[in-house]
Amino acid sequence: MVSCLLYADDLVIMSDSADGLQSQLDSLHKWTKDHLMTVNYDKSKVMHIRKTTVNQCGHTFMFGDKTLELTSKYRYLGLVICEHTDFTTTTHELLTAGSRALGSLTSKYYNMGNMDYDTYTKIYDSTVSPILEYASAVWGFKKYNPLERLQYRAIRTFLGVGKTLLSRLSQEKMRLDSYT
């Protein structure tokens, strides 16, 4: 099992037992003291990743003389990880960010008076798609209809049609990949 993740100045410590995690925290605390490093306690949390049928760990985790707060979700590299590994929160946040990006594209589209297909799809592919697809290798194992609806909204905007047009027809005309 991987016991830690490091990225820039972020560290995530993992263990398959409460005692193992406390031991790692004790080792890290000693190392920070030996090397005169400080820890931001406001950002230091403990999350018990588990099935919904399993109760949260009752262990009190300490870092030196400080008690670490238990949390139900944690943001790591822009991805929200929840204690039950449900990525609904993550996809909701990506959808919100994707909606903002699409709003910006829509504004440009209307301000220009017209935009050709290639330009519109290049801007969509470089501004909206990367947001919607961010870390999809982690969370993308499930169908997320709201992401599809945002893509359909982009298609309808370009085609100038209402919501009643068949979504699949719009998608095929624009040759956009499905998120499902």
C-alpha atoms as an extended CHARMM CRD file, in Angstrom:
* protein
*
       180  EXT
         1         1  MET       CA              0.0000000000        0.0000000000        0.0000000000  PROA      1               0.0000000000
         2         2  VAL       CA              1.1690000000        3.5240000000       -0.7740000000  PROA      2               0.0000000000
         3         3  SER       CA              1.6790000000        5.2770000000        2.5600000000  PROA      3               0.0000000000
         4         4  CYS       CA              1.9280000000        8.8660000000        1.3560000000  PROA      4               0.0000000000
         5         5  LEU       CA              1.3260000000       11.2110000000       -1.5560000000  PROA      5               0.0000000000
         6         6  LEU       CA              3.5980000000       14.2030000000       -2.0710000000  PROA      6               0.0000000000
         7         7  TYR       CA              2.9900000000       17.1040000000       -4.4050000000  PROA      7               0.0000000000
         8         8  ALA       CA              4.8640000000       20.4020000000       -4.0140000000  PROA      8               0.0000000000
         9         9  ASP       CA              4.3150000000       21.3450000000       -0.3600000000  PROA      9               0.0000000000
        10        10  ASP       CA              1.3320000000       19.0050000000        0.1660000000  PROA      10              0.0000000000
        11        11  LEU       CA              1.5590000000       15.6910000000        1.9670000000  PROA      11              0.0000000000
        12        12  VAL       CA             -1.1670000000       13.0890000000        2.3490000000  PROA      12              0.0000000000
        13        13  ILE       CA             -0.4480000000       10.2300000000        4.7570000000  PROA      13              0.0000000000
        14        14  MET       CA             -2.4360000000        7.0010000000        4.3970000000  PROA      14              0.0000000000
        15        15  SER       CA             -2.7570000000        3.8690000000        6.4510000000  PROA      15              0.0000000000
        16        16  ASP       CA             -5.0930000000        0.9040000000        6.6370000000  PROA      16              0.0000000000
        17        17  SER       CA             -5.3220000000        1.1540000000       10.4420000000  PROA      17              0.0000000000
        18        18  ALA       CA             -5.7660000000        3.8820000000       13.0560000000  PROA      18              0.0000000000
        19        19  ASP       CA             -2.6290000000        2.7720000000       14.9090000000  PROA      19              0.0000000000
        20        20  GLY       CA             -0.6280000000        2.7970000000       11.6780000000  PROA      20              0.0000000000
        21        21  LEU       CA             -1.7630000000        6.3260000000       10.8710000000  PROA      21              0.0000000000
        22        22  GLN       CA             -0.9670000000        7.5500000000       14.3830000000  PROA      22              0.0000000000
        23        23  SER       CA              2.5110000000        6.0070000000       14.0970000000  PROA      23              0.0000000000
        24        24  GLN       CA              3.0860000000        7.8430000000       10.8070000000  PROA      24              0.0000000000
        25        25  LEU       CA              1.8570000000       11.0990000000       12.3520000000  PROA      25              0.0000000000
        26        26  ASP       CA              4.2560000000       10.6190000000       15.2810000000  PROA      26              0.0000000000
        27        27  SER       CA              7.1540000000       10.0090000000       12.8760000000  PROA      27              0.0000000000
        28        28  LEU       CA              6.2330000000       13.0710000000       10.8310000000  PROA      28              0.0000000000
        29        29  HSD       CA              5.9630000000       15.1970000000       13.9760000000  PROA      29              0.0000000000
        30        30  LYS       CA              9.4520000000       14.1050000000       15.0760000000  PROA      30              0.0000000000
        31        31  TRP       CA             10.8460000000       14.8270000000       11.6020000000  PROA      31              0.0000000000
        32        32  THR       CA              9.3100000000       18.3210000000       11.4990000000  PROA      32              0.0000000000
        33        33  LYS       CA             10.7710000000       19.1300000000       14.9290000000  PROA      33              0.0000000000
        34        34  ASP       CA             14.2210000000       17.7590000000       14.0070000000  PROA      34              0.0000000000
        35        35  HSD       CA             14.2690000000       19.8260000000       10.7980000000  PROA      35              0.0000000000
        36        36  LEU       CA             12.6880000000       22.9690000000       12.2850000000  PROA      36              0.0000000000
        37        37  MET       CA              9.6860000000       22.7250000000        9.9770000000  PROA      37              0.0000000000
        38        38  THR       CA              6.2080000000       23.9810000000       10.8110000000  PROA      38              0.0000000000
        39        39  VAL       CA              2.8690000000       22.4040000000       10.0020000000  PROA      39              0.0000000000
        40        40  ASN       CA             -0.2690000000       24.3330000000        9.1370000000  PROA      40              0.0000000000
        41        41  TYR       CA             -2.7230000000       22.8200000000       11.6150000000  PROA      41              0.0000000000
        42        42  ASP       CA             -5.6840000000       24.5440000000        9.9420000000  PROA      42              0.0000000000
        43        43  LYS       CA             -5.0480000000       22.4510000000        6.8250000000  PROA      43              0.0000000000
        44        44  SER       CA             -4.1950000000       19.2540000000        8.7000000000  PROA      44              0.0000000000
        45        45  LYS       CA             -7.1880000000       16.9340000000        8.8640000000  PROA      45              0.0000000000
        46        46  VAL       CA             -7.9470000000       13.2350000000        9.1540000000  PROA      46              0.0000000000
        47        47  MET       CA            -10.4620000000       11.4890000000        6.9300000000  PROA      47              0.0000000000
        48        48  HSD       CA            -11.6130000000        7.9040000000        7.3420000000  PROA      48              0.0000000000
        49        49  ILE       CA            -12.3770000000        6.5440000000        3.8720000000  PROA      49              0.0000000000
        50        50  ARG       CA            -14.9270000000        3.7850000000        4.2320000000  PROA      50              0.0000000000
        51        51  LYS       CA            -18.1300000000        2.2030000000        2.9860000000  PROA      51              0.0000000000
        52        52  THR       CA            -21.3600000000        3.8640000000        4.0790000000  PROA      52              0.0000000000
        53        53  THR       CA            -22.1540000000        0.8220000000        6.2280000000  PROA      53              0.0000000000
        54        54  VAL       CA            -18.9640000000        1.2070000000        8.2990000000  PROA      54              0.0000000000
        55        55  ASN       CA            -18.9120000000        3.6090000000       11.2550000000  PROA      55              0.0000000000
        56        56  GLN       CA            -16.3450000000        6.3940000000       11.3740000000  PROA      56              0.0000000000
        57        57  CYS       CA            -13.1960000000        5.5890000000       13.3150000000  PROA      57              0.0000000000
        58        58  GLY       CA            -13.4540000000        6.6690000000       16.9560000000  PROA      58              0.0000000000
        59        59  HSD       CA             -9.6850000000        7.1640000000       17.3680000000  PROA      59              0.0000000000
        60        60  THR       CA             -8.4580000000       10.6410000000       18.3330000000  PROA      60              0.0000000000
        61        61  PHE       CA             -5.4790000000       11.4500000000       16.1310000000  PROA      61              0.0000000000
        62        62  MET       CA             -2.7220000000       13.6390000000       17.5400000000  PROA      62              0.0000000000
        63        63  PHE       CA              0.0860000000       15.5730000000       15.9060000000  PROA      63              0.0000000000
        64        64  GLY       CA              2.3590000000       16.2810000000       18.8260000000  PROA      64              0.0000000000
        65        65  ASP       CA              0.0570000000       17.8330000000       21.4090000000  PROA      65              0.0000000000
        66        66  LYS       CA             -2.5380000000       18.9650000000       18.8360000000  PROA      66              0.0000000000
        67        67  THR       CA             -5.7180000000       17.0150000000       18.1400000000  PROA      67              0.0000000000
        68        68  LEU       CA             -6.4140000000       16.6910000000       14.4250000000  PROA      68              0.0000000000
        69        69  GLU       CA             -9.9560000000       17.3060000000       13.2230000000  PROA      69              0.0000000000
        70        70  LEU       CA            -11.8710000000       14.5360000000       11.4590000000  PROA      70              0.0000000000
        71        71  THR       CA            -13.3980000000       15.6500000000        8.1730000000  PROA      71              0.0000000000
        72        72  SER       CA            -15.8370000000       14.0900000000        5.7270000000  PROA      72              0.0000000000
        73        73  LYS       CA            -14.2370000000       15.5420000000        2.5790000000  PROA      73              0.0000000000
        74        74  TYR       CA            -10.8240000000       16.7400000000        1.4930000000  PROA      74              0.0000000000
        75        75  ARG       CA             -9.6130000000       18.6930000000       -1.5240000000  PROA      75              0.0000000000
        76        76  TYR       CA             -6.4310000000       17.3310000000       -3.0590000000  PROA      76              0.0000000000
        77        77  LEU       CA             -5.0530000000       18.7950000000       -6.2820000000  PROA      77              0.0000000000
        78        78  GLY       CA             -8.4390000000       20.3030000000       -7.0640000000  PROA      78              0.0000000000
        79        79  LEU       CA            -10.3080000000       17.0290000000       -6.6250000000  PROA      79              0.0000000000
        80        80  VAL       CA            -12.7810000000       16.7020000000       -3.7540000000  PROA      80              0.0000000000
        81        81  ILE       CA            -12.4720000000       13.3020000000       -2.1330000000  PROA      81              0.0000000000
        82        82  CYS       CA            -15.3350000000       12.2910000000        0.1620000000  PROA      82              0.0000000000
        83        83  GLU       CA            -15.1670000000        9.7580000000        2.9710000000  PROA      83              0.0000000000
        84        84  HSD       CA            -17.4530000000        7.3170000000        1.1460000000  PROA      84              0.0000000000
        85        85  THR       CA            -15.6470000000        7.7870000000       -2.2160000000  PROA      85              0.0000000000
        86        86  ASP       CA            -18.7790000000        9.2770000000       -3.7290000000  PROA      86              0.0000000000
        87        87  PHE       CA            -17.7070000000       11.7260000000       -6.4120000000  PROA      87              0.0000000000
        88        88  THR       CA            -21.0130000000       13.6090000000       -6.6390000000  PROA      88              0.0000000000
        89        89  THR       CA            -19.4710000000       16.6300000000       -4.8720000000  PROA      89              0.0000000000
        90        90  THR       CA            -16.5010000000       16.5670000000       -7.2330000000  PROA      90              0.0000000000
        91        91  THR       CA            -18.6230000000       16.4070000000      -10.3720000000  PROA      91              0.0000000000
        92        92  HSD       CA            -20.9000000000       19.1580000000       -9.0240000000  PROA      92              0.0000000000
        93        93  GLU       CA            -17.8940000000       21.4520000000       -8.5320000000  PROA      93              0.0000000000
        94        94  LEU       CA            -16.5420000000       20.6000000000      -11.9870000000  PROA      94              0.0000000000
        95        95  LEU       CA            -19.9860000000       21.2600000000      -13.4500000000  PROA      95              0.0000000000
        96        96  THR       CA            -20.1040000000       24.6760000000      -11.7570000000  PROA      96              0.0000000000
        97        97  ALA       CA            -16.6560000000       25.5800000000      -13.1030000000  PROA      97              0.0000000000
        98        98  GLY       CA            -17.5620000000       24.2070000000      -16.5470000000  PROA      98              0.0000000000
        99        99  SER       CA            -20.7580000000       26.2900000000      -16.5390000000  PROA      99              0.0000000000
       100       100  ARG       CA            -18.7120000000       29.4260000000      -15.8590000000  PROA      100             0.0000000000
       101       101  ALA       CA            -16.3630000000       28.5620000000      -18.7250000000  PROA      101             0.0000000000
       102       102  LEU       CA            -19.3180000000       27.8940000000      -21.0330000000  PROA      102             0.0000000000
       103       103  GLY       CA            -20.8630000000       31.2060000000      -19.9640000000  PROA      103             0.0000000000
       104       104  SER       CA            -17.6670000000       32.9550000000      -21.0000000000  PROA      104             0.0000000000
       105       105  LEU       CA            -17.6790000000       31.1320000000      -24.3480000000  PROA      105             0.0000000000
       106       106  THR       CA            -21.3610000000       31.9580000000      -24.8800000000  PROA      106             0.0000000000
       107       107  SER       CA            -20.6750000000       35.6220000000      -24.1350000000  PROA      107             0.0000000000
       108       108  LYS       CA            -17.8590000000       35.6860000000      -26.6940000000  PROA      108             0.0000000000
       109       109  TYR       CA            -20.0640000000       33.8760000000      -29.1920000000  PROA      109             0.0000000000
       110       110  TYR       CA            -22.8520000000       36.4550000000      -28.9030000000  PROA      110             0.0000000000
       111       111  ASN       CA            -20.4830000000       39.4580000000      -28.7360000000  PROA      111             0.0000000000
       112       112  MET       CA            -18.8190000000       38.4110000000      -31.9830000000  PROA      112             0.0000000000
       113       113  GLY       CA            -22.2060000000       38.2360000000      -33.6450000000  PROA      113             0.0000000000
       114       114  ASN       CA            -21.2740000000       34.9170000000      -35.1360000000  PROA      114             0.0000000000
       115       115  MET       CA            -18.5360000000       32.3470000000      -34.8250000000  PROA      115             0.0000000000
       116       116  ASP       CA            -17.7590000000       29.5170000000      -37.2020000000  PROA      116             0.0000000000
       117       117  TYR       CA            -18.0190000000       25.8950000000      -36.1410000000  PROA      117             0.0000000000
       118       118  ASP       CA            -14.2600000000       25.2480000000      -35.9890000000  PROA      118             0.0000000000
       119       119  THR       CA            -13.5890000000       28.2820000000      -33.8000000000  PROA      119             0.0000000000
       120       120  TYR       CA            -16.4740000000       27.4880000000      -31.4500000000  PROA      120             0.0000000000
       121       121  THR       CA            -15.4510000000       23.8580000000      -30.9810000000  PROA      121             0.0000000000
       122       122  LYS       CA            -11.7630000000       24.7420000000      -30.5590000000  PROA      122             0.0000000000
       123       123  ILE       CA            -12.6310000000       27.2140000000      -27.8170000000  PROA      123             0.0000000000
       124       124  TYR       CA            -15.0320000000       24.6920000000      -26.2380000000  PROA      124             0.0000000000
       125       125  ASP       CA            -12.4050000000       21.9300000000      -26.4150000000  PROA      125             0.0000000000
       126       126  SER       CA             -9.7410000000       24.1450000000      -24.8580000000  PROA      126             0.0000000000
       127       127  THR       CA            -11.7980000000       25.8780000000      -22.1530000000  PROA      127             0.0000000000
       128       128  VAL       CA            -14.8420000000       23.8050000000      -21.1780000000  PROA      128             0.0000000000
       129       129  SER       CA            -13.8750000000       20.1810000000      -21.8980000000  PROA      129             0.0000000000
       130       130  PRO       CA            -10.6770000000       20.1790000000      -19.7970000000  PROA      130             0.0000000000
       131       131  ILE       CA            -12.6680000000       21.3550000000      -16.7860000000  PROA      131             0.0000000000
       132       132  LEU       CA            -15.3920000000       18.7350000000      -17.2390000000  PROA      132             0.0000000000
       133       133  GLU       CA            -12.8410000000       15.9770000000      -17.8150000000  PROA      133             0.0000000000
       134       134  TYR       CA            -10.4590000000       16.9390000000      -14.9900000000  PROA      134             0.0000000000
       135       135  ALA       CA             -9.4010000000       13.7820000000      -13.1110000000  PROA      135             0.0000000000
       136       136  SER       CA            -12.1060000000       11.7680000000      -14.8870000000  PROA      136             0.0000000000
       137       137  ALA       CA             -9.8510000000        8.7130000000      -14.6590000000  PROA      137             0.0000000000
       138       138  VAL       CA            -10.5800000000        8.8520000000      -10.9270000000  PROA      138             0.0000000000
       139       139  TRP       CA            -14.2690000000        9.8080000000      -10.8070000000  PROA      139             0.0000000000
       140       140  GLY       CA            -15.4730000000        8.9260000000      -14.3120000000  PROA      140             0.0000000000
       141       141  PHE       CA            -16.5480000000        5.3480000000      -13.7170000000  PROA      141             0.0000000000
       142       142  LYS       CA            -20.1930000000        6.3410000000      -13.4060000000  PROA      142             0.0000000000
       143       143  LYS       CA            -22.6840000000        8.1380000000      -15.6430000000  PROA      143             0.0000000000
       144       144  TYR       CA            -23.0640000000       11.8250000000      -14.7360000000  PROA      144             0.0000000000
       145       145  ASN       CA            -26.0180000000       13.2980000000      -16.6370000000  PROA      145             0.0000000000
       146       146  PRO       CA            -25.4080000000       16.9230000000      -15.5410000000  PROA      146             0.0000000000
       147       147  LEU       CA            -22.1250000000       16.9400000000      -17.4920000000  PROA      147             0.0000000000
       148       148  GLU       CA            -24.0160000000       15.7590000000      -20.5640000000  PROA      148             0.0000000000
       149       149  ARG       CA            -26.6370000000       18.4850000000      -20.0770000000  PROA      149             0.0000000000
       150       150  LEU       CA            -23.9260000000       21.1550000000      -20.0110000000  PROA      150             0.0000000000
       151       151  GLN       CA            -22.4990000000       19.7990000000      -23.2470000000  PROA      151             0.0000000000
       152       152  TYR       CA            -25.9760000000       19.8040000000      -24.8110000000  PROA      152             0.0000000000
       153       153  ARG       CA            -26.3810000000       23.4340000000      -23.7250000000  PROA      153             0.0000000000
       154       154  ALA       CA            -23.1720000000       24.3010000000      -25.5980000000  PROA      154             0.0000000000
       155       155  ILE       CA            -24.4480000000       22.5140000000      -28.6920000000  PROA      155             0.0000000000
       156       156  ARG       CA            -27.8560000000       24.2200000000      -28.5300000000  PROA      156             0.0000000000
       157       157  THR       CA            -26.1780000000       27.6200000000      -28.1290000000  PROA      157             0.0000000000
       158       158  PHE       CA            -24.1350000000       27.1320000000      -31.2820000000  PROA      158             0.0000000000
       159       159  LEU       CA            -27.0170000000       25.7030000000      -33.2990000000  PROA      159             0.0000000000
       160       160  GLY       CA            -29.4320000000       28.3260000000      -31.9880000000  PROA      160             0.0000000000
       161       161  VAL       CA            -32.0660000000       25.7610000000      -31.0540000000  PROA      161             0.0000000000
       162       162  GLY       CA            -34.1960000000       25.2320000000      -27.9700000000  PROA      162             0.0000000000
       163       163  LYS       CA            -34.2070000000       22.4310000000      -25.4340000000  PROA      163             0.0000000000
       164       164  THR       CA            -36.7250000000       20.3440000000      -27.3570000000  PROA      164             0.0000000000
       165       165  LEU       CA            -34.2980000000       19.3100000000      -30.0830000000  PROA      165             0.0000000000
       166       166  LEU       CA            -33.1250000000       15.7730000000      -29.5910000000  PROA      166             0.0000000000
       167       167  SER       CA            -29.8720000000       15.8960000000      -27.6620000000  PROA      167             0.0000000000
       168       168  ARG       CA            -28.3370000000       12.9800000000      -29.5340000000  PROA      168             0.0000000000
       169       169  LEU       CA            -28.9860000000       14.6300000000      -32.9050000000  PROA      169             0.0000000000
       170       170  SER       CA            -27.2500000000       17.7990000000      -31.6960000000  PROA      170             0.0000000000
       171       171  GLN       CA            -24.3310000000       15.8370000000      -30.3440000000  PROA      171             0.0000000000
       172       172  GLU       CA            -23.8720000000       13.8970000000      -33.5660000000  PROA      172             0.0000000000
       173       173  LYS       CA            -24.0110000000       17.0630000000      -35.6640000000  PROA      173             0.0000000000
       174       174  MET       CA            -21.2840000000       18.6550000000      -33.5350000000  PROA      174             0.0000000000
       175       175  ARG       CA            -19.2810000000       15.3730000000      -33.4320000000  PROA      175             0.0000000000
       176       176  LEU       CA            -18.6950000000       15.7160000000      -29.6880000000  PROA      176             0.0000000000
       177       177  ASP       CA            -17.8610000000       12.7190000000      -27.5370000000  PROA      177             0.0000000000
       178       178  SER       CA            -20.2680000000       11.6090000000      -24.8560000000  PROA      178             0.0000000000
       179       179  TYR       CA            -19.2840000000       11.8220000000      -21.1720000000  PROA      179             0.0000000000
       180       180  THR       CA            -21.2350000000        8.6360000000      -20.5030000000  PROA      180             0.0000000000
